[in-house]
Amino acid sequence: MNNKESSKELLEEAKLILRKDIPSAEGAGNYRLMVRRSQEVVELIIKAFIKASGYEYPKVHDPAPLLTKICLERGVDLASTSLQIIQNISSALAEERAPAFYAERSYSADEAQEARKNAEFVYKTLASLIK
């Protein structure tokens, strides 16, 4: 599979999670799952962007540092404030991944909705740049 195909696959998986998994988890009142799936969306869409840029993505849950490097090196048309917001979202959700996965903490509906909103922001911002 080439970079373009791999990028498209990651993009489609992120979109599926946003459209089906997160709303399903919200409907069930499973806020931990909403947080976890939101983190996955952010990770997948960043990795899709990295792949589309011709790079191999790191096998880590917070790939935002490489995203930043690529954007700065290539002069990608992404406002520096958006890039900083994406970095912050990716870092924060990556930190919540294990606690959400292993039920080490519970999340409120507001926290879960914020995670979803952040995932949607990262998805919309980066998906528009993937060619």
C-alpha positions in Angstrom: 0.0 0.0 0.0 1.4 3.4 -0.9 1.3 6.6 1.2 -1.8 7.9 -0.6 -3.8 4.7 -0.1 -2.6 4.4 3.5 -3.5 8.1 4.2 -7.0 7.6 2.7 -7.6 4.5 4.8 -6.6 6.3 8.0 -8.8 9.2 7.0 -11.8 7.0 6.4 -11.3 5.2 9.7 -11.3 8.5 11.6 -14.4 9.6 9.8 -16.2 6.3 10.7 -15.3 6.7 14.3 -16.6 10.3 14.3 -19.8 9.5 12.6 -20.7 6.2 14.2 -18.7 5.2 17.3 -18.7 8.4 19.2 -22.4 9.1 18.7 -23.2 5.5 19.7 -21.0 5.8 22.8 -22.7 9.1 23.7 -26.2 7.6 23.2 -25.2 4.8 25.7 -23.8 7.3 28.2 -20.3 5.8 27.8 -18.2 8.9 28.3 -15.0 7.0 28.7 -15.4 5.5 25.3 -16.2 8.9 23.8 -12.9 10.3 25.2 -11.0 7.2 24.0 -12.5 7.3 20.5 -11.9 11.0 20.2 -8.2 10.4 20.9 -8.2 7.8 18.2 -9.7 10.2 15.7 -7.0 12.8 16.5 -4.2 10.3 16.2 -5.6 8.8 13.0 -6.2 12.1 11.2 -2.7 13.4 12.1 -1.2 10.1 10.9 -3.2 10.4 7.7 -1.8 13.9 7.1 1.8 12.6 7.9 1.4 9.8 5.4 -0.1 12.1 2.7 3.0 14.3 3.2 5.2 11.3 2.3 6.5 10.6 5.8 6.3 7.5 8.0 4.3 8.3 11.1 5.7 7.4 14.5 4.2 4.5 16.4 3.1 6.7 19.3 -0.3 8.0 20.4 0.7 11.7 20.1 2.2 12.2 16.6 1.6 16.0 16.7 5.4 16.9 17.0 6.0 15.4 13.5 2.9 17.2 12.2 4.4 20.5 13.4 7.8 19.7 11.9 6.2 18.9 8.5 4.0 22.0 8.5 6.9 24.3 9.4 9.3 22.7 6.9 6.9 22.7 4.0 5.1 25.9 4.7 1.8 24.2 5.0 -1.1 26.7 4.9 -2.2 26.1 8.5 -2.5 29.1 10.9 0.1 28.9 13.7 -2.8 29.2 16.2 -4.5 26.2 14.6 -1.3 24.2 14.7 -0.8 25.1 18.4 -4.4 24.1 19.2 -3.9 20.8 17.4 -0.7 20.1 19.3 -2.5 20.9 22.6 -5.5 18.7 21.8 -3.3 15.8 20.7 -1.2 15.9 23.7 -4.1 16.2 26.2 -6.1 13.4 24.6 -3.0 11.2 24.4 -2.6 11.6 28.1 -6.2 10.6 28.7 -6.0 7.5 26.5 -4.8 5.0 29.1 -7.1 6.3 31.9 -10.1 6.1 29.6 -9.1 2.7 28.2 -8.4 1.1 31.6 -11.3 2.7 33.4 -8.9 4.4 35.7 -11.1 7.5 35.8 -14.6 8.5 34.9 -15.6 11.4 32.6 -18.5 13.7 32.7 -20.8 14.3 29.7 -19.2 17.8 29.3 -15.7 16.4 29.3 -16.7 13.8 26.7 -18.4 16.3 24.5 -15.3 18.6 24.7 -13.2 15.6 23.6 -15.5 15.0 20.7 -15.6 18.7 19.7 -11.8 18.8 19.8 -11.6 15.6 17.6 -14.0 17.2 15.1 -11.9 20.4 15.0 -8.7 18.4 14.3 -10.4 16.2 11.7 -12.0 19.2 9.8 -8.8 21.2 9.9 -6.5 18.5 8.6 -8.8 16.6 6.3 -9.2 19.7 4.2 -5.4 19.7 3.7 -5.0 16.0 2.7 -4.9 15.6 -1.0 
